[in-house]
């Protein structure tokens, strides 16, 4: 089945530790995105990548890093510099079109203790 | 500054009645609008979209209306069903900004459909 797979679904970390969230897609989409969802905040864009080996900061990139070494993969690292890392993280992808329709993964819930 | 606003955080309707979810936007460059539906602990799924060249798009029980002069769109669900209970996000993009113009999301509306 084609889709987007995020792992892990739930993750607990101690404060000060870096953590990497995985996102893999087999939709052959060029573009991939990371969003963060907080209660009452909607979806906020962290980073996006339109093509392999290239990525751009979104609206709330501070404290996060990404890489795009393969078309299928777009991992997100939540660093210790992120002040409020506890959140629900969503990965998405899209075909390189102008329609903007995104396909989302199931999400990863990160809790920092 | 929020460019896509969903001012009502929640809506409760009786099963079988119409649900009307509203969304306002401020960026006049937005020309493509989408609605996503999200269940708890899951990713959003695409529901319906509309281009600014139209004022209405219908797909089964779901209809989206666009009023460009008022910078307002609404999603109508009729008849509403208990399975429609979810968070609904309005999103917009300025496609003239090039391929993969970023989507801007509203904060979402929680719809509850009472049996």
Boltz contact constraints between the chains, C-beta under 6 A:
constraints:
  - contact:
      token1: [A, 31]
      token2: [B, 100]
      max_distance: 6.0
  - contact:
      token1: [A, 42]
      token2: [B, 105]
      max_distance: 6.0
  - contact:
      token1: [A, 42]
      token2: [B, 106]
      max_distance: 6.0
  - contact:
      token1: [A, 42]
      token2: [B, 107]
      max_distance: 6.0
  - contact:
      token1: [A, 42]
      token2: [B, 108]
      max_distance: 6.0
  - contact:
      token1: [A, 43]
      token2: [B, 105]
      max_distance: 6.0
  - contact:
      token1: [A, 50]
      token2: [B, 100]
      max_distance: 6.0
  - contact:
      token1: [A, 90]
      token2: [B, 43]
      max_distance: 6.0
  - contact:
      token1: [A, 96]
      token2: [B, 99]
      max_distance: 6.0
  - contact:
      token1: [A, 96]
      token2: [B, 100]
      max_distance: 6.0
  - contact:
      token1: [A, 98]
      token2: [B, 95]
      max_distance: 6.0
  - contact:
      token1: [A, 100]
      token2: [B, 32]
      max_distance: 6.0
  - contact:
      token1: [A, 100]
      token2: [B, 93]
      max_distance: 6.0
  - contact:
      token1: [A, 100]
      token2: [B, 101]
      max_distance: 6.0
  - contact:
      token1: [A, 100]
      token2: [B, 103]
      max_distance: 6.0
  - contact:
      token1: [A, 101]
      token2: [B, 46]
      max_distance: 6.0
  - contact:
      token1: [A, 104]
      token2: [B, 43]
      max_distance: 6.0
  - contact:
      token1: [A, 104]
      token2: [B, 44]
      max_distance: 6.0
  - contact:
      token1: [A, 105]
      token2: [B, 43]
      max_distance: 6.0
  - contact:
      token1: [A, 106]
      token2: [B, 42]
      max_distance: 6.0
  - contact:
      token1: [A, 106]
      token2: [B, 43]
      max_distance: 6.0
  - contact:
      token1: [A, 107]
      token2: [B, 43]
      max_distance: 6.0
